[in-house]
């Protein structure tokens, strides 16, 4: 990831926001709470990141993008169900926009590694955006195009953009995992460093600590 990625993403978010101004204004008049479904590696990591953003009301860990109905974590880890570990985000679009959600998404994982994030390898760890509307699809595609044209990443972006189908909530012990297991090995070695970088980059977008 290049040194000025965050600055480019911030500029991109504003540019995309202006381009979609009419659509977003109409959406805000009709509903306040929106849903984003994203896959960008282990959902223990991604849940911990998005939970801390202002405007995010709830983050649920689960599985989507596969063929097996009601898959278990064990089934998904085999890579045979086709599902990705994903999170479903309910957010107040009057506080945080879909563009800003994607800004965090692309800034906190590597969208150029196929079926892999760090030491987590397999199709269940692929980078993907599951859009819930044509507006979300357009915003996601525009975001990727600008990042590609600006050569923000050294390699091609492999993030999938596909229509949302069904989301299966993961087992209870996966929910709020980091907050409940901060001393666990994976949390200390993998999530903590990633979370620290996120907290520094997006300080202005964080919820106030209670």
Phi, psi and omega per residue, in radians:
X1 nan 2.376 -3.045
X2 -1.419 2.807 -3.033
X3 -1.019 -0.649 -3.042
X4 -1.792 0.428 -3.133
X5 -0.995 -0.825 -3.087
X6 -1.053 -0.747 -3.136
X7 -1.104 -0.712 3.133
X8 -1.140 -0.734 -3.137
X9 -1.126 -0.680 3.123
X10 -1.112 -0.750 3.109
X11 -1.139 -0.684 3.132
X12 -1.119 -0.746 -3.131
X13 -1.027 -0.757 -3.138
X14 -1.183 -0.724 -3.133
X15 -1.121 -0.771 -3.137
X16 -1.166 -0.664 3.124
X17 -1.045 -0.758 3.126
X18 -1.152 -0.664 -3.128
X19 -1.158 -0.555 -3.099
X20 -1.791 0.287 -2.983
X21 -0.959 -0.811 -3.111
X22 -1.098 -0.755 -3.125
X23 -1.153 -0.778 -3.119
X24 -1.127 -0.696 3.135
X25 -1.076 -0.715 3.120
X26 -1.155 -0.702 3.133
X27 -1.107 -0.737 -3.098
X28 -1.157 -0.461 3.120
X29 -1.289 -0.452 -3.060
X30 -1.740 -0.518 3.122
X31 -2.718 2.666 -3.062
X32 -1.821 -0.749 -3.114
X33 -1.602 2.202 3.101
X34 -2.094 2.961 -3.127
X35 -2.190 2.374 3.027
X36 -2.174 2.376 3.099
X37 -2.120 2.080 -3.020
X38 -2.329 2.615 3.043
X39 -2.263 2.121 3.117
X40 -2.659 0.884 3.106
X41 1.900 -2.854 -3.115
X42 -0.981 2.217 -3.088
X43 -1.240 -0.219 3.008
X44 -1.123 -0.707 -3.141
X45 -1.244 -0.886 -3.027
X46 -1.173 -0.633 3.088
X47 -1.054 -0.813 -3.101
X48 -1.057 -0.628 -3.125
X49 -1.241 -0.953 -3.036
X50 -1.243 -0.415 3.073
X51 -1.049 -0.450 -3.008
X52 -1.610 0.038 -3.133
X53 -1.525 2.398 3.046
X54 -1.062 2.373 3.123
X55 1.672 -0.304 3.102
X56 -1.456 2.129 -3.074
X57 -1.612 -0.617 -3.116
X58 -2.759 2.477 3.046
X59 -2.201 2.202 -3.132
X60 -2.067 2.278 3.089
X61 -1.490 2.444 -3.132
X62 -2.995 -2.789 -3.059
X63 -2.290 2.435 3.104
X64 -2.701 2.867 3.079
X65 1.501 0.175 -3.106
X66 -2.001 -2.904 -3.081
X67 -2.018 -0.442 -3.123
X68 -1.322 2.318 3.122
X69 -1.392 2.424 3.099
X70 0.836 0.967 -3.103
X71 -1.228 2.656 3.049
X72 -1.628 2.899 3.108
X73 -1.037 -0.739 3.139
X74 -1.051 -0.726 3.130
X75 -1.148 -0.749 -3.112
X76 -1.125 -0.662 -3.109
X77 -1.156 -0.308 3.095
X78 -1.306 -0.339 -3.110
X79 1.409 0.036 -3.063
X80 -1.569 -0.245 -3.116
X81 -1.508 -0.278 -3.126
X82 1.471 -0.054 -3.120
X83 -1.366 2.725 2.992
X84 -1.925 2.538 2.960
X85 -1.203 2.207 -3.024
X86 -2.458 2.955 3.029
X87 -2.218 2.551 3.037
X88 -1.970 2.153 -3.020
X89 -1.926 2.160 2.992
X90 -1.746 2.144 -3.055
X91 -2.404 2.675 3.093
X92 -1.528 1.890 -3.048
X93 -1.248 -0.133 3.030
X94 -1.446 -0.226 3.141
X95 -1.904 -0.760 3.105
X96 -2.340 2.287 -3.083
X97 -1.541 2.902 3.086
X98 -1.104 -0.620 3.093
X99 -1.054 -0.728 -3.138
X100 -1.195 -0.584 3.056
X101 -1.064 -0.780 -3.139
X102 -1.222 -0.553 3.081
X103 -1.027 -0.796 3.104
X104 -1.175 -0.715 3.136
X105 -0.957 -0.909 -3.083
X106 -1.322 -0.323 -3.130
X107 -1.560 -0.197 -3.030
X108 -2.074 0.259 2.986
X109 -2.704 3.004 -3.141
X110 -1.744 1.842 -3.093
X111 -1.438 0.171 -3.111
X112 -1.864 -0.076 -3.133
X113 -1.750 2.086 -3.087
X114 -1.317 2.133 3.088
X115 0.970 0.700 3.137
X116 -2.834 2.450 2.951
X117 -2.401 1.850 -3.113
X118 1.070 -2.177 -3.137
X119 -1.475 -0.124 3.127
X120 -1.524 1.987 -3.044
X121 -2.121 2.390 3.117
X122 2.434 2.775 -3.115
X123 -1.088 -0.371 3.117
X124 -1.220 -0.193 3.128
X125 -1.918 0.343 -3.112
X126 -1.221 2.798 3.108
X127 -1.588 2.166 -3.083
X128 -2.718 2.571 3.041
X129 -2.066 2.141 3.137
X130 -1.868 1.757 -3.007
X131 -1.386 2.580 -3.119
X132 -1.831 -0.062 3.136
X133 -2.761 2.877 3.098
X134 -1.128 -0.557 3.112
X135 -1.114 -0.780 3.110
X136 -1.108 -0.699 3.125
X137 -1.053 -0.813 -3.118
X138 -1.111 -0.750 3.134
X139 -1.080 -0.778 -3.134
X140 -1.102 -0.785 -3.129
X141 -1.147 -0.701 3.108
X142 -1.125 -0.699 3.129
X143 -1.045 -0.855 -3.124
X144 -1.103 -0.701 -3.140
X145 -1.087 -0.787 -3.133
X146 -1.138 -0.732 3.100
X147 -1.070 -0.697 -3.141
X148 -1.192 -0.828 -3.118
X149 -1.110 -0.537 -3.125
X150 -1.514 -0.038 -3.125
X151 0.930 0.761 3.139
X152 -1.113 -0.655 3.113
X153 -1.870 2.633 -3.104
X154 -1.307 -0.330 -3.134
X155 -2.177 2.848 -3.130
X156 -1.096 2.495 3.071
X157 -1.305 2.276 -3.101
X158 -1.943 0.179 -3.133
X159 -1.030 2.218 3.090
X160 -1.385 2.499 3.006
X161 -2.151 1.890 -3.071
X162 -2.455 2.758 -3.098
X163 -1.147 2.386 3.103
X164 -1.204 2.416 3.117
X165 -2.039 -1.318 -3.121
X166 -2.491 2.526 -3.134
X167 -2.094 2.198 3.113
X168 -1.833 2.102 3.134
X169 -1.147 2.305 -3.138
X170 -1.243 2.912 3.142
X171 -0.960 2.662 -3.026
X172 -0.969 -0.645 -3.080
X173 -1.203 -0.216 3.078
X174 -1.493 -0.311 -3.087
X175 -1.360 2.348 -3.138
X176 0.989 0.613 -2.970
X177 -1.042 -0.896 -3.072
X178 -1.087 -0.804 -3.111
X179 -1.070 -0.507 -3.127
X180 -1.614 -0.169 -3.042
X181 -2.443 0.790 -3.023
X182 -1.102 -0.404 -3.131
X183 -1.656 -0.026 3.119
X184 -1.169 2.563 -3.039
X185 -0.907 -0.841 -3.107
X186 -1.119 -0.684 3.140
X187 -1.112 -0.763 -3.123
X188 -1.199 -0.818 -3.022
X189 -1.402 -0.597 -3.023
X190 -1.929 -0.876 -3.030
X191 -1.301 -0.744 -3.096
X192 -0.957 -0.886 -3.137
X193 -1.074 -0.699 -3.137
X194 -1.160 -0.716 -3.132
X195 -1.179 -0.674 3.133
X196 -1.083 -0.742 3.115
X197 -1.117 -0.744 3.129
X198 -1.077 -0.793 -3.101
X199 -1.077 -0.602 3.124
X200 -1.274 -0.746 -3.078
X201 -1.236 -0.630 -3.013
X202 -2.023 0.648 -3.078
X203 -0.959 -0.684 -3.079
X204 -1.270 -0.263 -3.082
X205 -1.804 0.111 -3.054
X206 -1.525 2.622 3.019
X207 -1.183 2.647 3.074
X208 -1.268 2.400 3.125
X209 -1.192 2.435 -3.139
X210 -1.461 nan nan
